[in-house]
Amino acid sequence: MLTAPLALSAQESLSIDLQTAVSNALQYNKQLQASAVDRDIYYQKVREARAAGLPQINATLSTDTYFGKKLSFGAGEMDITSTKLQATANWTFSMQQIAGVKLAKIVQNLTDCSIAQTELGVKANVTDTYYAILVYERNLEILRDNLADMETIAKHTAYSFEAGAAERTDVDQMNVNVATLKNSIFSLERSLESTKRLLVLQMGVPISTKITTTQKLDDLIGDGATNPDNEKLNIENNVDYKQLKLSREVGEQTVKVRKYAYIPTLTGTYQFTHNLRGGGFMNFKNTAMLTLNIPVFSGFQRHSQLKQAKLDVQKTDINLALLEDNLQQNLEQYSFELQTAIDAYNLQKENLEVAKRVLANYKNKYDQGAFSSLALTQANSNYLQAESSYASASLDLLMAHTKLQKLCNSFNY
């Protein structure tokens, strides 16, 4: 997977870690592919804006006929029917065109920033989905192991009942516990399959691809996820801030375009005419013309457009200041949420260790006949609840870390 491209048409199963999942999503995600097309479109728009400032050459072939009529003058007549080939070259020099090219380039950069924003969202979504899959897999593994233990205990309880050493209610309770575990396993399996399908969609691979993870939940909870101070916000590196700053550049360049609308436009035209048949009347082989178009009065339209462009820049400045405040507030909020998730994770981790010891102790005493199956069932139920709470706290911790990473744009993949 690290050395060869993914064979999308033939791939039926895929073993991936988190980094590989994100890498494949960045390469094959349909939303990113659509964004890449947008980038190509705006690249062509830049070329279009440049082409508008280049000379334009056109050729025409025309035939004039007056149905046999001739032009009379003096003592003679002249046939005015003709066929001619004309080539015309136009070049217009306009400051608006020059500013328009720069504006198109800034919009192209804005598109690139939008793609980076989409990539960041894809990274965060794939990461959270991968975490959810690991939680389901961990819970399934625990429930399956626990089901095997409960089925064994249920058999022993049934044997004890037959021997007169246990009550019928003990047998019934154990059977209910086994059935409950099986139902929980079936429900988790469906949720796991649904989440894997979501990851397949996010990665952009064929929907029939079977996903197999190569990491465990506990492997991803390291120092980075358990220390909020590791994530630092560089506001210039935030994609939302970058995008808004580029929007301001667009506004500033638009102001220049509107200002240049007051500047005269110079147009040069050259025309070459070649008569193929007949001479026509008053035809010249070479003609040239310079035209200076001077804006005088447009009913205050240009003034209104310029005023709107300036107001847009002013509004963007306000939004930039507001975004800076929001980003700082979000940093504090997400850091607080991560710290809260860390505290909850540590608490549930400790509770899980206690529940494991209690269950092991109850199992030992149950084997010695000191505890009933009902007491063991309660201890087992407490243990499963502790496992579920631990997995939930782990997922909350990892997702809180993902949210902070997205804000700080600090994903290392």
Secondary structure by P-SEA (a helix, b strand, c coil): ccccccccccccbbbbcaaaaaaaaacccaaaaaaaaaaaaaaaaaaaaaaaacbbbbbbbbccccccbbbbcccccccccccbbbbbbbbbbbaaaaaaaaaaaaaaaaaaaaaaaaaaaaaaaaaaaaaaaaaaaaaaaaaaaaaaaaaaaaaaaaaaaaaccccaaaaaaaaaaaaaaaaaaaaaaaaaaaaaaaaaaaacccccbbbbbcccccccccccccccccccccccccaaaaaaaaaaaaaaaaaaaaaaccbbbbbbbbbbbbbccccccccccbbbbbbbbbbccccaaaaaaaaaaaaaaaaaaaaaaaaaaaaaaaaaaaaaaaaaaaaaaaaaaaaaaaaaaaaaaaaaaaaaccccaaaaaaaaaaaaaaaaaaaaaaaaaaaaaaaaaaaaccccc
